[in-house]
Amino acid sequence: MRKFKKSGFLKNKSFHIVSRFFISSFIVISFFYTAPIIINFKNKNFNNKEFTNNSKNILNNTLNKDKLIEEDLTADADERDLLYDILEENNSEINLVRYTTTEIDSLFKEVNYNLEDVRNTKLVKPIDIGLLPNEIKNIGNTKKRKDMFIKIVLPLIVKENNKIRVDRKRLFTILNKNSNTDIEKKWLEKKYKQYGVRKNDLSTLKVRMDEIPISLAIAQAAKETGWGTSRFALKGNALFGQWTWSGEGLKPKNADEGKDHKVMKFHSLQLSVRAYLRNLNTHSTYKNLRKARTELRNQNKPLDSLILSKYLDKYAETGSQYIEVLQKIIEQNNLKDFDEARLLPSSKDLESLI
């Protein structure tokens, strides 16, 4: 009788131990299974301060689509918001030196900077000429005047395009991540403002943050300034005739009554190029240009200035005639030779690598 009871007791004890083991194991497994789900739900629904980046969805639904998705629910952003960094630099107290054509030509020869080499090597000397020479309008030889103008503006355009290329690469890196650092979030906030994009609208930011073909930029600068001879270019460093209603500018002499716009004035030629790229990348007037550019990107085709120029009919009052002039300038001066040009590193860049 005693042996029977002891045996039964041991069986019951073993049963309880096994039962508790399985129950404990079930609780532990359930905890580790449900905890990530609960945390993920909490982050998505209650932690509003965190930036959620649905990178995979954005990449699949936006970057690889043939169809353009660009938010168009808001009016053009305020000029001061879009150009705030440019307007700040416009107030620079640094006095730039205006060199003569002779001095500039000597500099180009000293560093062996000529357009024939650029066409062949696709490499541009990092020469930053801040102001156009007043004597450029006195160069009688048309080819020499055009060459000097191109050599001055080419490095500036390549430099600004390069900045956009670096930013675009960083944007794609962010899109490929599941979460972002505080530095990345601050950078995105800055870019939303510069490109007139609503917060977290990464698809529109991707469409707007892109380059403009070098040949198209040169052609427009040539057309708007008469190859660097216009009053706006020489007095206001305005290479692209960009209008302003709030910034400092020059009043057109033959402006119609009731029009109070001015041609925006810049501290340097570099800022004029930056403002031009910002204008084409943000203003609703050029939305179709950005759409065509995105379609070229999606088809892995180069950005063709002759194709994109077709969407600049509203840049000037002459409309389709303006497009024809731009295309003639591009073709007659073989400007597409410069579209793949890259800027050689400056001495400062090289010093930073040592």
GIQUIRA-V750278 format. One record per helix or strand. SS is the DSSP state (2 for helix, 1 for strand). FROM is the first residue (numbers start at 1). TO is the last residue. Records with the same first field share a line. If there is no record, write none. Layout:
BEGIN
SS: FROM-TO ; FROM-TO
END
This chain:
BEGIN
2: 2-45 ; 55-63 ; 79-82 ; 84-90 ; 101-110 ; 115-121 ; 134-138 ; 142-175 ; 182-194 ; 202-208 ; 214-225 ; 231-236 ; 269-282 ; 284-298 ; 305-311 ; 320-332 ; 335-338 ; 347-353
1: 123-124 ; 243-244 ; 249-250 ; 262-264 ; 342-343
END
